[in-house]
Structure formats: C-alpha cells, structure tokens
Amino acid sequence: MPGARAGAAAHGVGPVGRVHRRRRRHHAHLRSTARHRGRTRTGGSPMTTPAPAANRLTELLDGVVAGFDITSPHVVGAEQVAGDPSGTAQRLTDPTTGAPLYDYLPASAALVDAAVASAARAQRTWARLAPAERGLRLTRLADLLLEHAPVLAEAESRTVGKPIRETRAEMALTANSIRYFAGWADKNSGLVPPTGDDIVNVVTRVPLGVLGLLTPWNAPVVTAGTNLGPMLATGNAVVVKPSELTPLTTAVIALLAARAGLPAGLVNVVAGPGDPSGRALVAHEGVAKVTFIGSLGTGRRVAADAAARGAGAVLELGGKSAQIVFSDADLDRAVPAIVSGIFGSAGQSCTAGSRLLVDERIADTVLDRVRQATAALVPGDPVEAETTLGPLVSAAHYDRVRGFLDRARDAGGQVLAGGGRPERAGCRTGYFLEPTIVASDPAHELAREEVFGPVLSVMRFAGEPEAIEMANATPYDLGGSVWTADIDRAFRVARAVRSGVFWINTYKVLHPGSPFGGAHGSGYGRSSGVAALTEYTRTRSLLVKVDPGEGA
C-alpha cells in the first residue's frame, strides 16, 4: 500500500499555534486559507476561494466536531493546531474532478516534538487506568465511529475517491476492530515460570510507551483505526502521521478519541509529506516503535531510520496477490470474487488480487466471464450509490498506473479489456481509469510489481506445479487464493504459496482476530490478532526471593 514518504526534518520552524475554534454555519468557508493568504508557498498560487467540494467537506466534518478546520488537519492534546507557516503548503485535489480542493500547512519537526511530548504525558495516565476501564473507553470510541459512520464514509469517499458503498463497509470494519481489541484490554495476561521453591518469577507484559503510526492514502480510517485498537488496548499512546493526501478523517478520529474519554493527547495527528513530517516522527527518540503501512521502498527506509536509534518497526507493505483458478472451480463463486478482488477500491489495495492464474483448460471461459462482469462495473462519482468504480487518488498516481500499462504494451502484453478513460458521463475529468485486463508474461513487470490500480494481469498454467511457481514469482508474500473443489489440492497450494494470509474458495475476508501481514517484500510483524498484543508490549520479569520453608 504505497503511503507517504518519510523524509528529513525541516529547519527554522516557528512556534506552534492553536487554531481558533469558532463555529461558522453559513457557507462553511475555509478559514485558514484566508489566514495564510500571501505567505503560503504551494506548487501554484494560493487558493483564495474555497472549492465547492471543500465546502461540503467542512460542512460534513463540522457536524462531527464543531468548528473543524479542514486546513489544519493536525491534532495535539485533543485540539486542532496550525501547521508550519514557513513550510510549503500541501495542495490537495478532488480525485473525481481534478480540481483544487484545499491547502494545508504541514507539520514541522517542532510540531512532531510537541505531539510526542503530549502523547507521553497522556500515556502515563492511560497506563495507570484499570485495563477494564481502558476497554470500556475504547468501546465508546467504537460506538462514536459507528454513530458518525455516514459522515466519515462520505468524507473518505470525497478525498480518496473510493465508492461510498466501500467506505461505509470500512467504517463498520474499523469499529468492530476497535471493539475487538477493547475486549483484550484486561486479558493480556503474563505468566509465572517455574524457577524453584525459593524464587517466584512473575512475568508481565507492559506497554512500550509512545508509538508512531504512518498510514497510507488508500484507506485512512481503516488503517488508522484497526491499528489504534491493539496499540491503545495494550496501554500505549500513538502519534499518527497519515498520508499527506488524505489526513482529514484521521484527525477526526483523534478528536473523537478524546470525546470517548481517552486522555487528551493519547492520540495525536501530524499531517504532511514524509519530509519533514514523517521522518521527524520516525527519528524521534521518544517514539518506542513505528508501524508503517505503505510501499516497499519507503518501508525499508522507515525501518532503517528507526533501527538507527534502536527502535523497532512493524511494516505492512505491498502485495501482488494471485487468484489461482483450477478447472474444477465453482466459477459462479470465483468470478465475482476475482472482479471485486482487483477492481474494488480501483485496485488501490495491498490485498488486491492483481494476478489471475487460470488453468489453461478453462482459461477462455473464465476470461469471457471475467470480462462480462468487469463490463458491468459502474464508474462514476464515488458518493453516488450506484458507483462501483471510483477514480484513482491523484494525478501523480494516475500517471504512474498509466505508465505500467504503456510499458506492458511495449513489452508485448495484450490488453483484453479497458486500458483507457471510461466513456461514461462524469468520468471525463478527474483520475478515472477503466478496469483493465492484460494477458501478461510471468516475467514482465506487470506480472511482478505492485501496480496499485485497476489492472488485472492474466496468466495461464498447465498444472499445479506451474501455478505454484507463477504465484511465487514476485518479491511480495502477502496474500493469495485458490479456487478448486479438491480440498487436498487446496491445502497443498495454500502451503506452497508464500503468503501471510491465504484464502480457499473465497477472497479478502478479514477479521480483527486474524493476524494480518506478510513477509519479504510485504514486510514483517503483525498488527492484528493476538499477535498484535505482543507487538506493542514488552515483557517485564520480577523475581522474588522467598523462604521455601520445610515440608509442603
């Protein structure tokens, strides 16, 4: 999941100022745009008039948090705070139209420092609470997310470009994950190892302290919320650095956390690009561990920067998951899963089933059915109920995905469907790309590298060994699936394909109790399931000398 690049810290940063929290019900104009006019540096001229879509965002989020300012997506101590006035403003665009949306000033190294200090204070209070009480407050946060799910879903759709039907489902997934880990808050027990009659050894698990969480642009609420669950349930505080492209809903989560009764500052948000915001967080001595969700290259740099000061990392990186279809597969079940597995979220998902490996005996039949199902997808405005395919997130990402397609054609790949801009009305602007199917050579870039777009690479295999060889022929070991009526073959393939999660006769079914993550190019560590409870705690061993007495 490509996320924000963590870069170097900024210099010459001024003081952190708080945003004036005043409610404006008429027109919901962008307050900070006018305040910074004339001294904001962007790639173009500063925005002087709020875009209609930005007005809608302000109206939506003001209904959740009174006075919410979309141009200051930083939260420290349960308050929105201003970004660095000497920094270069981040200009965001509407994925549906390509029009400018709003500007905001990024977090400076000084703001990151303030966020970590605030989190450290809150963490001491949080860790002293009874674990059951922590669980109750996290449950309240889950309830608040569900209460405001319609608003958060629409805001997510407008900023990410994801269809509203998908973002609504993600709100429920996020709340369920937080609720699941709330239940673990008072169950993460230690142990008493046998050490002899004269020593009692009590081993407990204690929180790490302040954690850094760097999330990507493709699913801001899910990646923030599902990681906050285990991090907070185990007694930690968190500073979140969302992608610079999609910071708003993460800031709202932080403010709702305080409303749920979590100590002010337990969840802080610093928005901005990797340089300066991301690297300042990763390099901060007050951050005990960093979780990064994003691209392979950036993940390696994050891990190296954290390790340079002795801190650990959890990396959830890219994927190139294969859906393997054998000749005895139930195509009525497989075809819808293949289509939704790659074209859901316009392919902008680390678990996208971006490779279709199909038994050559049924390949033509499968491809015909996949093409028919793909043709039935409805591209369009992501907030419209009928839309099933939204735009890509940005112009830069659109160009990146188109580059993959151009190189695939040059390398001899055959485009079987799509490849251009949808002809449907409403898709003539913005970053829309047709759902695309390409017959690929297993050695080509399109079949090996993560495209992160609505592009399905199709390959044919002659038998089980070849299918497994193809499935393992990428740098990524995240996910995959097999479709077959032969349960013995299903388990053979599942064991042989390198992956952190694998599905049999289904795809992308997720549960917070199941550990999620990969290996090699897909990262390491687990931030869900019981495994997450050990990721975000450490053992503390207490040994007590006792008199064993006599007898007994």
N, C-alpha and C positions, 0 to 999 in steps of 0.2 A: 504494500500500500504506500505508494510514494507520498511522503509528507514534507514538512518544511525542512530546509537545510539548516543545520546548526552552524553558525558562523562565529566570527571573532567579536569581542566586546567593543563597544563604542567608547569614545573619549569625549571629554568636555561636556558632560551631561549636567543639565541644570537640576534644580530641586524638583521633587515630585509634588505635584499639586492636585488637590482633590477637585473633582468635577462638581459644580453646583447642581444640587438635586432639586430641580423645580419642575413641577408638572405643567405641561402645556398641552391642553386638549385640542386647541384649534390649530389645524393644519399639520401638527406634529413635525415642525421643521427641524433640520439638522442643526443643533445648537452650536456644536464645536466647530463646524465648518466655517461659520461666520467668525467665531472667536479667533481661529488661527489664520484667517484670510490675510494674505500678504506676507506671511512668514512661514508658510508651509511649503516644503520642497517636495514635488512629485515628479513623475515622469513627464507631465504636461502642466497645463495651467491649473491652479487650484479650483476646485468646484465651488461655484458661488450660488448655485440654485440646486436644491435637493431634487433628486430624481424621483418620479412618482413611485417607483418600486421601493426606494429608500423610505419614503413617507409611509408606505404600507408596513415596512419592517418596524419602523418606530412605533406606529400605531399598535401593531401586534404585541411587541415586547413591552411597551408601556402598560399594556393590560395585565402583564405578569408582574413586572417590577415598576412601580410608579416612577416616572422620570427617567427611565432607562435611556441612556445616550449611546446610540449605535456607533458614534465616532470615538468612543473611549471604551473599548472592549477589555479593559484591564480591571481586575478586582483584587484589592488588598485589604484585609481586615473587614470584609463584608461591605466594602464601599467601592464604587467605581472611582478610578483615579485617572488622571490625564497621562498621556504618553510624553515622550521626549520632544519638547518644542524645537530642539536643534536637529532632530533626526529627519530623515526623508520619509514623507508620508506614504503609506501604502494605499494605493487606489484599487478598489475592487469594482468589478463589472458584473452585470446581470448575465448569467450564463444563457438565459433564454433570448435576450436581445443583443447582447454585446455592448449595451450602453453603460456608461459610468454609473456606479451605484452610490458609493460613498468613499471618503478618505478617512484614514485614521493615522495617528502618530504612533510609532512602535514603542515598545517597552525598551528602556535603556538598561544598561548594566546596573545603574543605581536603583531603578525600579525593581529589577530582579532581586537585588540585595534586600530591599525593603520587604518584598514578598516572602523571601526565605526567612527573614527575621520574624515577621508576623506569624508565619506558619510554625516556627519553632516555639513561640510563646503559646500558641493555641494547642500545639501537640502535647505540651506538658499538662495542660488542663484536661485534654481529651483522654490521655493515657491514665489519669487518676480516676476517671469515671468508672463505675462498675461496668464490666463488659455487657451485662444485660441491658443497662441503660444506653450504652452505645448502640446496641442493636435496635432498641426502640426508636432512637432518634434517626437512625438510618432508614428504618421503616417509614417514618414520617417523610423523609426525603423522597422515597419511592412513591408515596401517596401524592406528594406535591407534583412530582413529574407526571403522574397519570392525570391529575387534575388539570394540568396545563398542557397536556399532550397535544390537543388540536392546534394550539398556537405554536408550540415548539416545532411540530411537524411542518406547519406551513412555512415558518421561518427557515427551517432546514431546506425545504424544497426550493425556496426562492434563492437561497445563497449557494447551495450545492448543485441544484439542477435536477435533483432526484425526484421521481414521481411521488406524489403525495401518498399514494397507497403504500409505498415502501417506507416512507418516513413515519407514517402512522404505526406501522408494524414495529419499526425500530424503537419508538417511544415505549411500547409495551415490553419489548425485549430488555431495554435498559432498566426500566422499573423492576422487572422480575429479577434481573441480575442483582441489583442493589438489595432487594428484599431477601434473596437467597443468601447473600453474604451477611446481611444483618442477623440472620439466624445462626451464623457461625461465630458471632462476636463472643459468646460465652461458652464456646465448645472447643476452642483451640487449646486443648489441654497439654500439659507436659507429661513427664514420666519420672519414675523413681527406679533407677537401675540398681540391680543387686551389687553391693560393694562390700559385704561382710557385716558382721554383727556390730562392729564398733564405729561404723560410718553410715550416716544416712545421706544419700545423694539425691537432691531434688533438682530436676531439670525443668525449667520453664521456658516458654517462648515469649520474647519481648519485642516490641516494635522497633523498627530501625530508626525512626525519627521523622525527618522531612524527606519526602520522595519527590523526584521530578518526573513529570509525565508529559511527553511530547507526542501529540496526536496529529493525525493526517486530516486532509480536507474532505475525504470522501464520505466519512460517517462521523462527524464531530460528536454528536450526542452519544452514540453507541460506544465509540472508543474511549470517550471520557468517562461516561457513566459506568460501563462494565468494569473498567479498571479501578475506578474510585471505590467500588464495592469492597473488594478484598483489601485494598490499601487502607481504607478507613476502618473497616471492621477489626483489623489487627492492631489498631491504636496509633496509626501514623497520621501525619499531615501531608498535604500534597500541594505542590505548585505546578499548575498545568500550563504548558506552552502549546496552545492549539496552532494549527496551520495558520499562516498569515492570511490565507484566502477565506477562511470560514471561522472566525473567532466568536461570533455573537452568542450562539446557543450555549457554548461552554461558559461564557461569562454569566449567563442567566442561571445555569446550574449552580455556580458558586454562590450566587445571591440567594437562591432557594435553599441551599445547604444551611445558611445562617438562619433562615426563617424556620427550618425544621428543628432548630435547637443545637446544631453543631457550633462549637465555639467560633467566634469571629476570627477569620484568618486561617481556619483549618483547611479550607480550600481556597487558594488564590489563583488568579489567572494573569499571565503576562503574555500579551499578543505581539506578534511581529515576525519578521523573517528570521531565518537561522542566524543571520549576522545583523544585529548584535544579540537579539533576544534569546535564541536557542543556545548558542554557545555559552553565553553568560550563565544560564541555568545549569547546563551540563558541567561546566567548570567550577561551579560554586562549591566551596569547601563545606558549606552547611547542608548540602544535599547528600544523603546517605546512599541512595541508589536511584538509577534513572531507568525508566521504561520508555522505549522509543518504538513507535509504530510508523513505518514508512519504507523508503526504498533501501535496497541492499547497500549501495554506496554510502549513503548518508548514515545508515545504521552502523557501518564499520567505523566511520569517523566518530560517531557518538560514543561507541564502546571504547575506542582508543582514548578519547578525551577523558572519559570517566575513569578508565583504568590508570591513566597517568597520575591521578591523585588518589588511587587506591579504592575507588568506588566501584560497585558492581553495576550491572545493567541487565535488563530484560529486553530482548529485541524481537519484535513481531514484524517481519519483513515481507518480501514479495512472494508470489506464488505463480506457478504455471501448471495448474491442476489439470489432469487428464480425466475425461469421462470415457471409460472403456466399455464398448458395447459388443457383446458376443452374439452369435447367430441365434441363440435361444432366448434372447432378452425379450421382455414384455415391452414392446415399443409404445403401447398406449400409455405406459408409465414413464418410459425412458425419454421419449421425445419432448414432452413438456418440461421435464427436469433439465434436459440439455439446453433448451432455449432459455429458460429462466436462469439457469446456472451461469450463462455467459452474458446474456443481454440485460439481466437485472442490474440496476444501477449503471446502465450503459457500459457494463464491463469494468467499471471502476471499483473493483473489489479484489482484495488479496486472495479470496477463495473463488474467484471467477473460474468456471470450468472452461478455460480458454483453449483447450485441446480436445478434439473429438477423435478418439481412436476407435475405428469401427472394423469389424470382421468383414473382409473383402466379399464374402458370400452374400451379405445383406447390405453392402455399402450403398448401392444405388437407391434401394428402398428407403434406407434411413435418411439419406441426404434429401431425397424428394420430400419426405415428411418434415424434416427439419426446415427446409426452405418454405414449405407451406405455412408452418407455424410461425416462422420468422416474418413472413409477409403479413401476418395478421396483427403484428405489433402496431401500436398506435403512437407515433412520435408526436410531441407537442409540448405545450405549456405544462410544466411539472405540477402546477397546482390544480389542473383540471382532472376531474375524477376518471375520465376515460383514458388518460395518457398512461402508456406502459413503457415508453422510452423517452427519457429526457435528454438534455444536451450534455456535452462534456463541460467540465468546470470552468475552463478558461481558454483564452486564445492560445496561450503557450502550449497547453496540454493538447488542444485540438491539433495544432501543428505537429506536435510530437507523434500523435497517433497516425495522422496522415503520412508522416514520414515513414513509419513502419510499412504502411500499405504501398507507398511508392517503391520502397526498396524490395518488397516482396514481389511486386510485378516485375521489377528489373531482374530479380533472381529466378524468374520463371514460374512464380506462383500464379495459379489460375483463380481469379475472383469468380466464385459461383453465385454470389448474391451480394447486393449492396455495393459499398465502396465509395459512395458519393453523399451529397446532401439530400435529405428527404424532400420529396416534391410537395409534401402536404403543406397547406397554408399554415402559417405560424412558425414554420421551420426555416424560413428564408433568411432570417438573421440569427445571431447567436452562434452557438458552437455545436450544432446538430450534425451527427454523422449517422448514415444508415446502418442498421445492423448488417454486418459483413461476414461472409463465409468465404474462406480461401483454402483451396487444395494446396497443401504445403509439402515440401520435402522435410523429413525429420531433422536434417542438418541445417536448415535455413534459420535465420534469425527469428522469423515469425513463429517458428515452432519451438524455440528455445527460450526466448526472452519475454519478460513480462511487458505486454503492450498497455494494459490498463485502459482498455477501450472496448467498444462493441465489435470485437473481431474474433471470430472462431476459426482456428486453424484445424483442418481436417486431414487425417492420415489413415491409410488402410493397412491392416495387418493380416498375415496369413495364418497365424496360430498364437496360442497363449505365450510361448517364449518371446516371440517378436513383439507382442503387445506390451509385455513387461519391460523389454529392452527400450521400446519407444517411450514408455511412461517415465522411465528413469533417466532419460537423456536430456536433462536440463539441470541447471545449477540449483534449482529450488526443490525443497522437500516439505511442502506444506500440506496439500490435500489431494484428493482424487476420489474416484468412484469406479465401481464395476457394476455392469448390468448383465445378469445371467440367471437362468433358472437352476443352474448346477451349483448347489451350496458348497460342495467340495472345491470346485474351481474358484468360487467367490473368495473363500478363505485363503486358498493358495495365492491368488493375485493380491489380496489385501496384505498378506505377509510379505510378499516380494516387492511391492511398490514402496519406495521410500517416501514416507509422509508422516506428519504429526497427527493427522486426522484423516480417516478414510471411511467412505460410505459404501454400503452394499445395497443396491436397488433403491437408492434414494440419493438426495444431494443437498448439501448446505443446511442440514438440520442441526441446530446448535442449542446447547443448554448450558447454563452457567455452572452446573456441577461437573461438566466435562472439561478436562484440561485442553486448552487450545494453544497451538503453536507449532513450529516446525523445527527443522534442523538445517545445517549447512547454509545455503543462501537464503533460507527462510527464517534464520535467526535462532535464538535459543531462549530457554526459560518459559515458564507458563504463568499466565496471569488470570486464569480461571480454574474452576475446580478446586479440590482440596490442595492441590499443588501450590496454588497461589498463596495459601496461608503460610507456607514455608518460605516462599519468595520474599515476603515482606516482613518477616520476623527473623530473629536470630535466637539461638539457644543461650541460656544463662544457667550455669551449673553451680549449685550451692551444696557444699559438703559440710556436714556437721559431725563432730566427734561426740560419740555417746558412750556411756558405760554399758557394756552388754550385760553386766550382772552375771549371776550364776543360775543354773537351772534353765528353765524355759528354753 
